[in-house]
Amino acid sequence: MNKRMIALAATVLLALTACGNESVTRSGPEASLTGRTFLSTEVTENGKPRPLAAKSQVRLQFTTNGRMSWNAGCNTSETTVSTSDGRLSLGKEITSTLIGCMGAAQEQDTWIASVLSTKPAWKLDGDKLVLSTESTTISLLDKETAQPDLALDGTKWQLTTVVTGEAASHQAGFEKVWMTLNGERVTGSTGCNEFQGTVARDTGKLTFGELATTRRACAGDAAAMESLVLKGLKGELTYTIDGSTLQLRSSGGGLDFTGPR
């Protein structure tokens, strides 16, 4: 092999080695957060575990347009964010939902806002993100690893929220409402009557046909809930699955469901 061929082979080997290393390594402050969502796995304050409110996690979402949203179990807030110099720096204008949180949930909203306002340092190692201040450390894991999306088909989706316009309602009895999709069929319960019907699919869309229900007489809250469910499962709806949550939306509102883990 002549010198030119040896040099060329060495160059190709070096390039392949560099590509291999790049595909394996995704860590350090230069790694990208854009387009990713992280869920907390551990929180410490002054070196000791800080318990979070029951059934809650810190959730951070970094969008592709330079913004970040966060939730710690109650309200969701959003603003622009800078990740330069290894720190999270929030913008001045912050928007937030206005859910009336009580007790531990309200305190936790205030706490996470305070932590994020101090420009915490951040470090990303693969799917693991760590935020740290002088007293607080929040360890998080990429949602795709921590909580992969449930399958649309075969999951027993249980109603959690009815959205009308910009208002979202959570009512006692919603846990009795469920549906399961399998191909072109949908079955479920309005909380009073069972139903079944057909559903057509397109990318990000479900189109429900007329639903047939059993004939049990419903009264009061049960009748009102059944009306909301049947109205919500009508015609063409967009759908998204985020972890264990299924959202169905039309121009006037929608329904939120959750699936078992």
LINWONOR-V25042 format. One record per pair of residues at least 12 apart in sequence whose C-alpha atoms are under 10 Angstrom apart, sorted by the first residue. I is the first residue (numbers start at 1). GAP is how many residues later the second one is. Records with the same first field share a line. If there is no record, write none. Layout:
I->GAP / GAP
This chain:
24->102
25->100 / 101
26->98 / 99 / 100 / 101
27->96 / 97 / 98 / 99 / 100 / 101 / 102
28->58 / 94 / 95 / 96 / 97 / 98
29->54 / 55 / 56 / 57 / 58 / 92 / 93 / 94 / 95 / 96
30->53 / 54 / 55 / 56 / 93 / 94
31->92 / 93 / 94 / 95
32->30 / 51 / 92
33->28 / 29 / 30 / 31 / 33 / 35 / 50 / 91 / 94 / 96 / 109
34->27 / 28 / 29 / 30 / 31 / 32 / 33 / 34 / 49
35->26 / 27 / 28 / 29 / 30 / 31 / 32 / 33
36->24 / 25 / 26 / 27 / 28 / 32 / 91 / 106 / 107 / 108
37->22 / 23 / 24 / 25 / 26 / 31 / 32 / 33 / 103 / 104 / 105 / 106 / 107
38->19 / 20 / 21 / 22 / 23 / 24 / 32 / 89 / 90 / 91 / 101 / 102 / 103 / 104 / 105 / 106 / 107 / 108 / 109
39->17 / 18 / 19 / 20 / 21 / 22 / 31 / 32 / 33 / 89 / 90 / 99 / 100 / 101 / 102 / 103 / 104 / 105 / 106 / 107 / 108
40->12 / 16 / 17 / 18 / 19 / 20 / 32 / 88 / 89 / 90 / 98 / 99 / 100 / 101 / 102 / 103 / 106
41->16 / 17 / 87 / 88 / 97 / 98 / 99 / 100 / 105
42->15 / 16 / 88 / 95 / 96 / 97 / 98 / 99
43->14 / 15 / 87 / 88 / 89 / 93 / 94 / 95 / 96 / 97
44->88 / 91 / 92 / 93 / 94 / 95
45->87 / 88 / 89 / 90 / 91 / 92 / 93
46->87 / 88 / 89 / 90 / 91
47->88 / 89 / 90
48->87 / 88 / 89
49->87 / 88
50->86 / 87 / 88
52->20 / 21 / 52 / 53 / 56
53->19 / 20 / 50 / 51 / 52 / 53 / 54 / 55
54->19 / 50 / 51
55->18
56->15 / 16 / 17 / 18 / 49 / 52
57->14 / 15 / 16 / 17 / 83
58->12 / 13 / 14 / 15 / 50 / 51 / 54 / 80 / 81 / 82
59->12 / 13 / 14 / 17 / 81 / 82 / 83 / 84
60->12 / 16 / 17 / 18 / 80 / 82 / 83
61->17 / 81 / 82
62->16 / 18 / 19
63->17 / 18
65->15 / 16
66->13 / 14 / 15 / 16 / 17
67->12 / 13 / 14 / 15 / 23 / 24
68->12 / 13 / 14 / 20 / 22 / 23
69->12 / 25 / 26 / 27
70->26 / 39 / 42 / 43 / 46
71->25 / 37 / 38 / 41 / 42
72->33 / 34 / 35 / 36 / 37 / 38 / 39 / 40 / 41
73->28 / 31 / 32 / 33 / 35 / 36
74->23 / 24 / 25 / 26 / 27 / 28 / 30 / 31 / 32 / 34 / 35
75->21 / 22 / 23 / 24 / 25 / 26 / 30 / 31 / 33 / 34
76->19 / 20 / 21 / 22 / 23 / 33
77->17 / 18 / 19 / 20 / 21 / 32 / 36
78->12 / 13 / 15 / 16 / 17 / 18 / 19
79->12 / 13 / 14 / 15 / 16 / 17
80->12 / 13 / 14
82->37
83->36 / 37 / 38 / 39
84->38
85->36 / 37
86->33 / 34 / 35 / 36 / 37 / 38 / 45
87->31 / 32 / 33 / 34 / 35 / 36 / 44 / 45 / 46
88->28 / 29 / 30 / 31 / 32 / 33 / 34 / 43
89->27 / 28 / 29 / 30 / 31 / 32
90->26 / 27 / 28 / 29
91->26
92->25
99->69
115->16 / 17 / 18 / 20 / 21 / 22 / 23
116->15 / 16 / 17
118->14 / 15 / 16
119->12 / 13 / 14
120->12 / 13 / 14 / 16 / 17 / 18
121->12 / 13 / 16
122->15 / 16 / 17
123->16
124->16 / 17
125->16
126->15 / 16
127->13 / 14 / 15 / 16 / 17 / 18 / 19
128->12 / 13 / 14 / 17
129->12 / 13
143->99 / 100
144->98 / 99
146->97
147->95 / 96 / 97 / 114
148->93 / 94 / 95 / 96
149->91 / 92 / 93 / 94 / 95 / 96 / 97 / 110
150->91 / 92 / 93 / 94 / 95 / 96 / 108 / 109 / 110 / 111
151->30 / 90 / 92 / 93 / 95 / 108
152->28 / 29 / 30 / 31 / 87 / 88 / 89 / 92 / 94 / 107
153->27 / 28 / 29 / 30 / 31 / 32 / 33
154->25 / 26 / 27 / 28 / 29
155->23 / 24 / 25 / 26 / 27 / 89 / 103 / 104 / 105
156->22 / 23 / 24 / 25 / 31 / 32 / 101 / 102 / 103 / 104
157->18 / 20 / 21 / 22 / 23 / 24 / 31 / 87 / 88 / 89 / 99 / 100 / 101 / 102 / 103
158->16 / 17 / 18 / 19 / 20 / 21 / 22 / 30 / 31 / 87 / 88 / 98 / 99 / 100 / 101 / 102
159->12 / 14 / 15 / 16 / 17 / 18 / 19 / 20 / 31 / 32 / 70 / 86 / 87 / 88 / 96 / 97 / 98 / 99 / 100
160->12 / 13 / 14 / 15 / 16 / 17 / 18 / 85 / 86 / 95 / 96 / 97 / 98
161->13 / 14 / 86 / 93 / 94 / 95 / 96 / 97
162->12 / 63 / 66 / 67 / 70 / 86 / 91 / 92 / 93 / 94 / 95
163->65 / 69 / 84 / 85 / 86 / 87 / 89 / 90 / 91 / 92 / 93
164->64 / 68 / 85 / 86 / 87 / 88 / 89 / 90 / 91
165->85 / 86 / 87 / 88 / 89
166->86 / 87
167->86
168->85 / 86 / 87 / 88
169->86
170->86
171->50 / 54
172->49
173->17 / 18 / 19 / 48 / 49 / 52
174->16 / 17 / 48 / 51 / 55 / 83
175->16 / 82 / 83
176->12 / 13 / 14 / 15 / 16
177->12 / 13 / 14 / 15 / 16 / 17 / 48 / 49 / 52 / 80
178->12 / 13 / 16 / 17 / 51 / 79 / 80 / 81
179->15 / 16 / 17 / 78
180->16
181->15 / 16 / 17 / 18
182->16 / 17
183->15 / 16 / 17 / 18
184->13 / 14 / 15 / 16 / 17 / 22 / 23 / 24
185->12 / 13 / 14 / 15 / 23 / 24
186->12 / 13 / 22 / 23 / 25
187->24 / 25 / 26
188->25
189->24 / 25 / 37 / 40 / 41
190->23 / 32 / 33 / 35 / 36 / 37 / 38 / 39 / 40
191->27 / 31 / 32 / 34 / 35 / 38
192->21 / 22 / 23 / 24 / 25 / 26 / 27 / 30 / 31 / 33 / 34
193->19 / 20 / 21 / 22 / 23 / 24 / 25 / 29 / 30 / 33
194->17 / 18 / 19 / 20 / 21 / 22
195->16 / 17 / 18 / 19 / 20 / 35
196->13 / 14 / 15 / 16 / 17 / 18
197->12 / 13 / 14 / 15 / 16
198->12 / 13 / 14
199->12 / 34 / 35 / 36 / 37
200->35 / 36
201->35 / 36 / 37
202->34 / 36
203->35 / 36
204->33 / 34 / 35 / 36 / 37 / 44
205->31 / 32 / 33 / 34 / 35 / 43 / 44
206->27 / 28 / 29 / 30 / 31 / 32 / 33 / 42 / 43
207->26 / 27 / 28 / 29 / 30 / 31
208->24 / 25 / 26 / 27 / 28 / 29
209->24 / 25 / 26 / 27
210->20 / 23 / 24 / 25
211->19 / 22 / 23
212->18
213->17
228->26 / 27
229->25 / 26
231->23 / 24
232->16 / 17 / 18 / 20 / 21 / 22 / 23
233->15 / 16 / 17 / 21 / 22
234->16
235->15
236->12 / 13 / 14 / 15
237->12 / 13 / 14 / 16 / 17 / 18
238->12 / 13 / 16
239->15 / 16 / 17
240->16
241->15 / 16 / 17
242->16
243->15 / 16 / 18
244->13 / 14 / 15 / 16 / 17
245->12 / 13 / 14 / 15
246->12 / 13
